[in-house]
Amino acid sequence: MANYVLVSGAWLGAWAWDEVAEELRQAGHGVYAVTLSGLAERRDEAAAEVGQAQHVADIVSVVEDNDLRDVVLAGHSYSGIPTGQAAGLIGDRLRRVVYVDSNVPTDGKSFVDGWSDEGRAWVEGQLAESGGFWPPLAAEDYAGQDLSDQVVATIVERSTPHPGLAITEPAKLVRPISELPTTYLKCLMDGAVPSTDVLELLRSDSWELAELPTGHWPMFSQPAALAKVLLQAG
């Protein structure tokens, strides 16, 4: 039996994994979906002060507080960055890392450091206008991602602003992520090939590539298929 620790991307909470988690539990595994500090039910008046290091600590705490072994850490989108850092901190508790169409951490660099100058100016403007938060996407931003109108409406309704410090604070790796047993899942409707940094990492003997013909939010568009990928990885 594996223990799956599932970490949602920007704006989302543990609720995003509900259908996937049920598939994994029916297969006999332990499942721990994580809501990161400052998001969903964990949003409070101090949410703007939550940095990426706190998100790493959130993930590590779930593993250690529940004394989990044989851990499969899965991080979606933004959360690949804190998930990759947490993977290096939990030692022999780790079975595998799964990056779900996500960013991957680079030591000393933040989520937005790889963006173009125009992209960084855009997000910095959003943070300034919203009091230090990255505002959630609008319904039209989910077009072409294999999502029904009903699902999009639910995502938009339940999303919460993302703490800005979490996307601007640099990652701190205690171990190269290339050394960790890893599956990178590429969702093909959000780009046919992984980013250049992921392609480089896939040259490692510890990494393997999986693909799904769906959009960037497979936990909503193809939860059973995503669960199958996670089961195969575990």
Steps between C-alpha positions, in 0.01 A plus 500: 500500500621847412404823669409768248550862604319715243578872474282736297624779278440873528161619631375152590466290814487133594147486357643499147624142551168352622432274200862391463529430872195274490653297215824457696320401819294241316830351381600456866739789551525776757416846367578838654387799294665823611360850521797736511513789745312810387269315261144361503395418858844611626463857376501759778611857570867396489473327161694772316802426718522132403815420306611199305711370791178469702348291222801267510452472877129424451582198284776371725269533801234280342761228447664527841191566713333190354824299514460405135728257316507397134388850411408601146509880492293647217508873426287674239599817312651758743519238773765302319743755644427446872436129438843452343662671796300297751602178325863566588413564864311182584791263443425129476128561549484587129401240244455728199429856388235567235491841336152549353551736206687716745791732546809346657722672758838649416721588794500876560221572251132574551189397310506820294876519438470304178233729360562759231548864599150569373355211700674607819382858457144372456502284813677766707227744395236252612667454837521875551135554410369218719690565822763234450287224347496332160133514393331180379433438133172597336274248327628588154855411603399134522391477135651217298602300809257206475273638772121521500327830568373360830849402613641838399224674698587291808872576469437872462256505792729312739837652405664740745771761439851353517754653742740708292806418712456135412565566132783752551699332778796291374521124539758341728598146406673274749548231236506515117157402370667307216606237757148426625276231346262710295218486248422815301146503363452720193145600412509530123223755449710748698802457273636200313838484676628579850698816573873507427595453867277193524641356177847530649390326819340218299850404389556371854463125555279585799239681291231375264237673287126427494242673284125559501293639209330763712541854630695649789248396769477119458360450852181658364508398133625140528515400868493124436781524245704717735445251782626223271819696430549550874441131570750399235753743642451368853 
